[in-house]
Amino acid sequence: MPKIFFSIFFISHIGLAQIKVLDSITKYPVSYATVSFGNGNGIFADDEGKFVFTKKIYPDIDSLFISALGFKQLNLSTENLPHVLLMQPQADELEQVTVSTKLNRKFKEETLKPYLDDDYYHCWLPTIESEIAVFFPKTSTTDQKLTSVIFPIALESKDWKKRKRSNSDKKTFSTLFKAQFYTNNKGLPGKTLTYETIVFRATEKNGDAYTLHLEDYDIYIPQDGFFVSLQVMGYTDKAGKLLPNKKYKDIKTKNGIVKIPTNFRPLLPFTDDIETKNTFIKRVFINGNNWVKFDKGNGFKSSLLDQELYNYGIGITFKTFKDE
């Protein structure tokens, strides 16, 4: 009953509470803008730049911080919040990368396989407050172009007793993710390698991994290596449209209301089969958020660390071009 009541309450306010984020010059939507509440929580706009906000849904939020790649951050009060927000474009300097204009260059395609695991207890539970990044070194002095990324996914059985059977029926989900690519800045994710907003929808039909094809994005691997990151944005409808569902549970405590981020399927399997610790985490809705290596002693409390599971085992394919 509480879930039904909340759904009716939430849907009834969508029409009045919908905010749209636009480019101040072109008036085009700013797709998937980040909407931070300033308290470590937040939400995302959808592909049309729309998000839902009302004081009845978020009574304790008095400020919003809107950010998107290529735009100046927008800070505003939630009092008398307009239905249209305009963001000013800002041409941030991208890291210089090697881009070849030669056609039909000879190359060798290589693959680093992902690490797959369907054990629930070996998995990261995704929330929209966290972004996960994995480092990959450059393996050649010649040009290398990223062609795809393989994100491991752990599927859950509908029947817990049959979870170890490969043919068991799996729980369904339809989840939108955002992938980003960063330079290596002294061992941490640095500048972005592309202004393109790259999102994809994963469902249980994708199996144990989702392959994101990147051939058309012309992402060349910098000399110091690069980071691939993954961030869950929320559930979608059957057409892949981001749903405006509330992404936090309000828990009453003696010190007031505490917001607990909702976990989203699919789960992300971690592994102990990688010798180095290549996985980094940050909380995306905190102003000035910083990347931290996923390791003991870095402020994380996780059963994954207790099991010595330090890495999210992303796989990649890339072309290594031959010198001519």
C-alpha positions in Angstrom: 0.0 0.0 0.0 2.7 2.6 0.8 4.3 1.9 -2.6 1.0 2.3 -4.4 0.2 5.5 -2.5 3.7 7.0 -3.4 3.3 6.1 -7.1 -0.1 7.8 -7.3 1.3 10.8 -5.4 4.4 11.1 -7.6 2.6 10.7 -10.9 0.0 13.3 -9.9 2.8 15.9 -9.5 4.8 15.2 -12.7 2.8 17.6 -14.9 3.2 20.6 -12.5 6.8 19.7 -11.4 8.5 19.1 -14.7 11.6 21.3 -15.3 13.3 21.6 -18.7 17.1 22.4 -19.2 18.0 24.1 -22.5 21.1 25.5 -24.2 20.8 29.3 -23.8 21.9 29.9 -27.4 20.4 27.1 -29.5 17.5 26.4 -27.1 18.1 22.7 -27.7 17.7 20.3 -24.7 20.7 19.6 -22.5 20.3 15.8 -22.4 21.1 14.0 -19.2 22.2 17.0 -17.2 23.2 16.3 -13.7 21.0 17.9 -11.0 22.7 18.0 -7.7 20.9 18.9 -4.5 24.0 20.0 -2.6 23.7 17.4 0.1 25.3 14.5 -1.7 22.1 13.5 -3.5 20.6 14.3 -6.9 18.9 13.2 -10.0 19.3 13.4 -13.8 17.5 15.1 -16.6 16.3 12.8 -19.4 17.2 12.9 -23.1 14.9 15.9 -23.6 16.5 17.8 -20.7 13.5 17.2 -18.5 13.4 16.3 -14.8 10.8 16.3 -12.0 11.3 18.5 -9.0 8.8 19.9 -6.5 9.0 20.9 -2.8 6.3 18.3 -2.0 8.6 15.5 -3.3 11.8 17.0 -2.0 10.8 19.3 0.9 14.3 19.6 2.4 16.1 20.8 -0.7 16.6 24.6 -1.1 19.3 24.7 -3.8 20.0 23.0 -7.1 23.3 22.7 -9.0 22.8 21.9 -12.7 25.9 20.7 -14.6 26.6 19.2 -18.0 29.7 18.7 -20.1 30.4 21.8 -22.2 28.2 24.1 -20.0 28.8 26.5 -17.1 27.3 25.1 -13.9 24.0 26.7 -13.0 23.3 27.4 -9.3 19.8 28.4 -8.2 17.3 28.4 -5.4 14.3 26.1 -5.4 12.0 28.9 -4.4 9.9 30.0 -7.4 11.8 27.6 -9.6 11.1 28.3 -13.3 9.9 25.6 -15.6 12.7 26.3 -18.1 16.4 26.6 -17.1 19.0 28.0 -19.5 22.6 26.8 -19.4 25.4 28.8 -20.9 27.8 26.9 -23.2 31.4 26.7 -22.2 34.1 25.3 -24.4 36.3 23.4 -21.9 39.6 22.3 -23.4 39.7 18.6 -24.2 42.9 16.7 -23.7 44.9 16.5 -27.0 44.7 13.1 -28.6 46.1 11.6 -31.7 43.6 11.6 -34.6 44.7 10.1 -37.9 43.2 11.2 -41.2 44.7 8.3 -43.1 42.2 5.9 -44.6 42.6 2.1 -44.8 45.5 2.0 -42.4 46.7 -1.5 -41.4 45.8 -2.5 -37.9 45.6 -5.4 -35.5 42.4 -5.6 -33.4 42.9 -6.7 -29.8 40.6 -7.7 -27.0 40.9 -7.6 -23.3 38.2 -9.9 -22.0 35.8 -8.9 -19.3 35.6 -10.7 -15.9 32.1 -12.2 -15.6 30.4 -13.5 -12.4 26.8 -14.0 -11.4 27.4 -14.4 -7.7 25.2 -11.9 -5.9 27.8 -11.6 -3.1 30.5 -10.6 -5.5 28.6 -7.6 -6.9 28.5 -3.8 -6.6 24.9 -2.6 -6.0 24.6 0.4 -8.4 23.1 3.7 -7.1 22.9 7.0 -9.0 25.2 8.7 -6.5 28.3 6.7 -7.6 30.4 6.6 -10.7 32.8 3.7 -11.3 36.0 4.2 -13.4 38.5 1.6 -14.5 42.0 2.3 -15.8 43.5 0.9 -18.9 47.2 1.5 -20.0 48.2 2.1 -23.5 49.9 -1.0 -24.8 51.7 0.4 -27.9 53.6 3.5 -28.9 51.6 3.6 -32.2 48.1 4.9 -32.5 45.4 2.9 -30.8 41.6 3.4 -31.3 39.0 2.2 -28.9 36.3 0.2 -30.7 34.1 -1.2 -28.0 33.7 -1.6 -24.2 32.3 -4.7 -22.6 30.5 -4.1 -19.3 30.0 -7.2 -17.1 26.5 -7.6 -15.8 25.3 -10.0 -13.1 21.8 -11.5 -13.6 19.7 -12.5 -10.7 17.4 -15.5 -10.7 13.7 -15.1 -9.9 13.9 -18.1 -7.7 16.7 -17.8 -5.2 17.0 -21.6 -4.8 17.7 -21.9 -8.5 20.2 -19.0 -8.7 23.1 -21.4 -9.5 21.3 -22.8 -12.6 22.3 -21.2 -15.8 18.8 -21.8 -17.3 16.9 -20.3 -14.4 14.5 -17.4 -15.2 16.1 -14.0 -14.5 14.7 -10.9 -12.9 13.8 -8.3 -15.5 15.1 -4.8 -15.7 15.5 -2.0 -18.1 18.2 0.4 -16.9 19.9 3.5 -18.5 23.6 3.9 -18.0 26.0 6.7 -19.0 29.6 5.8 -20.1 32.4 8.3 -20.0 36.1 8.3 -21.0 38.8 10.2 -19.1 42.5 10.9 -19.5 45.0 9.7 -16.9 45.8 12.6 -14.6 48.6 11.4 -12.3 46.8 8.1 -11.7 43.3 9.5 -11.4 40.6 10.2 -14.0 41.2 13.6 -15.6 39.7 15.4 -18.5 37.1 13.8 -20.7 38.1 12.4 -24.1 34.9 13.3 -25.9 32.0 15.8 -25.6 29.6 13.2 -26.8 27.0 12.1 -24.3 27.1 8.3 -24.5 24.2 6.4 -22.9 22.9 2.9 -23.4 20.0 0.8 -22.1 20.8 -2.6 -20.6 18.2 -5.4 -20.0 18.4 -9.0 -18.8 18.3 -10.0 -22.5 21.9 -8.7 -22.9 23.1 -11.7 -20.8 26.3 -11.5 -18.7 27.7 -8.4 -20.5 26.7 -5.4 -22.5 28.9 -4.5 -25.5 29.0 -0.7 -26.2 30.2 -0.1 -29.8 32.4 3.0 -30.1 33.9 2.8 -33.6 32.1 6.0 -34.7 33.2 8.1 -31.7 36.9 8.2 -32.8 38.3 7.8 -29.3 42.1 7.4 -29.5 44.0 6.1 -26.5 46.3 8.7 -24.9 50.0 7.8 -24.2 49.4 7.7 -20.4 46.4 5.4 -20.7 42.7 6.2 -20.1 39.7 5.5 -17.8 36.4 4.0 -18.7 33.5 5.0 -16.4 30.0 3.7 -15.8 27.2 5.5 -14.0 23.6 4.3 -13.6 20.9 6.9 -14.4 17.8 5.0 -13.5 15.1 2.7 -14.9 13.5 3.2 -18.3 10.3 2.3 -20.0 10.2 -0.2 -22.8 11.2 2.5 -25.4 14.3 3.3 -23.4 12.9 6.6 -22.0 14.3 7.5 -18.5 11.5 7.2 -16.0 11.1 10.1 -13.5 11.0 7.8 -10.5 12.3 9.0 -7.1 15.7 7.5 -6.5 16.0 7.8 -2.7 14.3 6.2 0.3 13.5 8.6 3.1 14.4 7.0 6.4 13.2 8.6 9.7 15.8 8.8 12.4 16.1 10.6 15.7 18.2 13.1 13.9 15.7 13.7 11.1 15.2 12.3 7.6 18.1 10.4 6.0 18.1 9.8 2.3 19.3 6.3 1.3 20.0 5.9 -2.4 18.0 3.2 -4.2 19.9 0.3 -5.7 19.3 -0.5 -9.3 19.6 -3.6 -11.3 21.7 -5.0 -12.9 24.4 -5.7 -10.4 28.0 -5.2 -11.4 30.4 -8.1 -10.6 33.8 -7.4 -9.0 36.8 -9.7 -9.3 40.0 -10.7 -7.5 41.6 -12.0 -10.8 43.3 -8.7 -11.6 46.7 -8.1 -9.9 46.6 -4.3 -9.8 43.9 -2.2 -8.2 42.5 -0.3 -11.2 39.0 0.7 -10.1 38.1 4.2 -8.8 34.9 5.6 -7.3 33.4 9.0 -6.8 30.1 10.4 -5.5 28.8 12.5 -8.4 26.4 14.8 -6.6 28.8 16.4 -4.2 30.3 19.7 -5.3 34.0 19.3 -5.9 33.7 15.5 -5.8 37.0 13.6 -6.1 38.0 10.3 -7.4 39.2 7.7 -4.9 40.8 4.3 -5.5 38.5 1.5 -4.4 40.7 0.2 -1.7 40.8 -0.4 2.0 41.6 2.7 4.1 40.0 5.1 1.6 36.7 5.5 3.5 34.8 2.7 1.9 32.8 0.2 3.9 32.1 -2.7 1.6 31.8 -6.5 1.8 33.6 -6.5 -1.6 36.8 -5.2 0.1 36.4 -7.7 2.9 36.5 -10.4 0.2 39.5 -8.8 -1.5 37.4 -7.9 -4.6 39.0 -4.7 -5.7 38.1 -4.4 -9.4 35.2 -4.1 -11.7 36.4 -6.2 -14.6 35.5 -4.2 -17.7 36.7 -5.5 -21.1 37.7 -3.5 -24.2 38.5 -4.0 -27.9 40.8 -1.7 -29.7 42.7 -1.3 -32.9 46.5 -0.9 -32.9 47.6 0.7 -36.1 50.9 -0.1 -37.8 53.5 2.6 -38.5 53.9 3.3 -42.2 
